[in-house]
Amino acid sequence: RISQAGVAAMCDFIRKNEHAGPVEEFHLSHNEIDDDATLELMRTLGTQRPKYPPLRTPEGGGEAGRVPVWLRLNHNRIRDPERLRRLAEEEGVTVCTAQDHAACGASRCCRPETPLVHLYSFGPTSQRLRRDGQPRGAVVANDDGDEDRDKERERDRRRER
């Protein structure tokens, strides 16, 4: 599972990446990423302008345009998604929560000014706590959620088509 150290490695790659194009999507659901690591990832993307937001061709073809980085972080150890969004925006990291799935997707955004990041499935309803105080979807030693994870990924793929 990816935790704070894994996100730090991703941030290092983003900063040092000179040869490959920008990362367009981060599907990081079902990991152990916390609030601090999430904010660091968004800050790192913000320091890499104009490479980010990436230039991307829309689904089905057409002219390439800037599209927010698709950042999916549901089922992690994020305690206060709204606070994170607010802090990021205070630091100049523009965000779209991609709540309108018909208007926003991995290759399109409903906002006229392209934000840096799409925070998909990122909010209180996707981050509710379990009875033991851990975020729903948080990993415990005997949790075997592979089947649920596969079903969720397949639903996401269908939704984005």
QUIMOUR-V233802 format. One record per pair of residues at least 12 apart in sequence whose ideal C-beta (glycine too) atoms are under 6 Angstrom apart, sorted by the first residue. I is the first residue (numbers start at 0). J is the second residue. D is the distance in whole Angstrom. If there is no record, write none. Layout:
i: {I I}
j: {J J}
d: {D D}
This chain:
i: {0 0 0 1 2 3 6 6 6 10 10 10 13 21 21 21 23 23 24 24 25 26 27 28 28 28 29 29 30 31 32 33 34 34 34 37 37 38 41 41 41 44 44 45 45 45 52 52 52 52 55 57 58 65 66 67 67 67 67 67 68 69 69 70 70 71 71 72 73 73 74 76 76 77 80 80 80 92 93 93 94 94 94 95 95 95 95 96 97 97 104 105}
j: {30 31 138 30 31 36 32 36 40 39 40 43 43 50 51 53 53 55 69 105 70 71 72 71 73 74 74 148 75 76 75 76 77 78 83 77 83 83 87 92 116 68 115 91 92 115 65 67 113 115 106 106 106 113 106 95 108 114 116 117 116 105 117 116 118 119 120 121 120 125 136 134 137 126 121 122 126 115 114 115 114 116 118 108 110 114 117 118 117 119 159 159}
d: {5 5 6 4 4 4 6 4 5 6 6 4 5 5 6 4 5 6 4 6 5 5 5 5 5 5 5 5 5 5 4 5 6 6 6 6 6 6 5 5 6 6 6 6 4 6 5 5 5 5 6 5 5 4 6 6 5 5 5 4 5 4 5 5 6 5 6 6 4 4 3 6 6 6 5 5 5 5 4 5 5 5 6 5 5 5 5 5 5 5 5 6}
